[in-house]
Amino acid sequence: MSIEEFKEAAMFFPGTEAASHFNRTAYRVVKKRIFATLHEPSQSANILLTPTEQAEFCGLEASGIYPVPNKWGLQGWTTFELETLPLEAVHAALELAYQAVAIKNRK
């Protein structure tokens, strides 16, 4: 997956905004909750999943999908090395992350 393909996929979801977040681009929805971030220099994205979803995705592509080191990873933040992964895997993760953040924050 290319950087441009990731940007297009992340912005596909209704109400999504992209904004600078430290040295990354953050993709936010509903009450400014972040569901994914993009780090262009490393061609990687961090996507928020549940711990169960994180384990499932890490099992798919052991070398290209892994928990973010530290407490962020324990909360479900998962790194996706975009250049090594098929579009379908990243799209599926983005959809899960978007839905979880959008639904959680509508309440």
Backbone torsions as a table, in degrees:
resi	resn	phi	psi	omega
1	MET	NA	134.2	178.8
2	SER	-87.1	166.9	176.3
3	ILE	-59.1	-45.3	-179.0
4	GLU	-63.7	-39.3	177.5
5	GLU	-64.1	-39.0	177.3
6	PHE	-63.7	-46.7	-179.8
7	LYS	-58.0	-45.0	179.4
8	GLU	-63.2	-43.0	-179.4
9	ALA	-64.8	-43.5	-178.8
10	ALA	-67.5	-35.6	-178.5
11	MET	-81.9	-5.8	-179.1
12	PHE	-63.2	-33.0	-172.2
13	PHE	-76.2	137.8	-177.9
14	PRO	-56.4	136.8	175.5
15	GLY	78.9	4.5	-178.6
16	THR	-75.2	137.5	175.1
17	GLU	-124.4	145.4	175.1
18	ALA	-109.9	134.5	-179.9
19	ALA	-151.2	154.5	177.9
20	SER	-64.0	139.1	179.9
21	HIS	-146.1	96.9	-172.8
22	PHE	57.1	-122.8	-178.3
23	ASN	-100.5	26.4	-177.4
24	ARG	-132.9	171.0	168.1
25	THR	-104.4	126.9	179.6
26	ALA	-100.7	141.0	175.7
27	TYR	-109.4	120.3	-171.1
28	ARG	-124.7	157.0	177.0
29	VAL	-150.7	159.5	175.1
30	VAL	32.7	111.5	178.8
31	LYS	57.5	27.4	173.9
32	LYS	64.7	26.8	177.2
33	ARG	-78.0	132.0	-179.2
34	ILE	-83.7	131.4	174.9
35	PHE	-113.6	-13.5	177.6
36	ALA	-161.0	153.5	172.8
37	THR	-133.3	153.2	-179.0
38	LEU	-123.6	130.5	174.9
39	HIS	-115.6	98.0	-173.8
40	GLU	-61.3	-44.1	-177.7
41	PRO	-56.5	-36.4	-179.8
42	SER	-95.2	-0.2	-177.4
43	GLN	51.9	47.1	179.6
44	SER	-132.4	156.0	177.0
45	ALA	-130.2	147.8	171.4
46	ASN	-109.7	128.7	-176.0
47	ILE	-125.1	136.0	-177.8
48	LEU	-84.3	118.1	177.8
49	LEU	-125.8	167.1	169.5
50	THR	-74.6	160.7	177.2
51	PRO	-56.8	-36.8	178.4
52	THR	-66.5	-45.9	177.7
53	GLU	-62.2	-40.8	179.1
54	GLN	-57.9	-46.6	179.9
55	ALA	-61.7	-40.5	179.6
56	GLU	-64.5	-47.2	180.0
57	PHE	-65.8	-40.4	179.0
58	CYS	-63.1	-30.8	177.6
59	GLY	-71.7	-24.2	179.8
60	LEU	-71.0	-48.8	-174.2
61	GLU	-134.3	77.3	-171.7
62	ALA	-52.3	-35.8	-176.9
63	SER	-88.9	-20.2	-175.6
64	GLY	-107.4	-6.0	178.8
65	ILE	-134.9	125.2	-178.1
66	TYR	-157.9	155.0	178.7
67	PRO	-62.2	143.1	172.7
68	VAL	-62.4	134.0	178.7
69	PRO	-62.6	146.3	176.8
70	ASN	91.8	-165.2	-175.6
71	LYS	-66.1	-25.1	177.8
72	TRP	-61.4	-40.2	178.0
73	GLY	-64.6	-36.8	178.0
74	LEU	-65.9	-24.0	178.5
75	GLN	-86.5	-0.5	177.0
76	GLY	108.3	-6.8	178.9
77	TRP	-66.2	127.4	-171.3
78	THR	-128.8	131.7	178.5
79	THR	-86.6	135.5	176.1
80	PHE	-121.2	117.3	176.0
81	GLU	-82.7	100.7	-167.2
82	LEU	-59.3	-41.9	-174.9
83	GLU	-67.0	-16.9	-177.8
84	THR	-99.5	-3.3	-169.8
85	LEU	-115.0	150.3	175.0
86	PRO	-73.9	149.8	179.1
87	LEU	-52.6	-42.6	-173.9
88	GLU	-59.1	-41.2	-178.9
89	ALA	-65.0	-44.0	-179.1
90	VAL	-69.7	-41.8	177.1
91	HIS	-58.0	-45.3	-179.1
92	ALA	-61.9	-42.5	179.3
93	ALA	-65.9	-43.1	178.5
94	LEU	-61.0	-41.6	-179.8
95	GLU	-63.5	-44.0	177.5
96	LEU	-61.1	-44.9	-178.7
97	ALA	-64.1	-45.8	179.6
98	TYR	-60.6	-49.4	-178.1
99	GLN	-60.3	-43.1	-179.7
100	ALA	-62.3	-44.0	-178.9
101	VAL	-72.2	-43.5	-178.4
102	ALA	-65.1	-44.9	-178.7
103	ILE	-70.0	-45.0	-179.2
104	LYS	-58.3	-37.3	-173.4
105	ASN	-94.5	-0.5	174.7
106	ARG	-81.3	-19.1	-176.2
107	LYS	-74.5	NA	NA
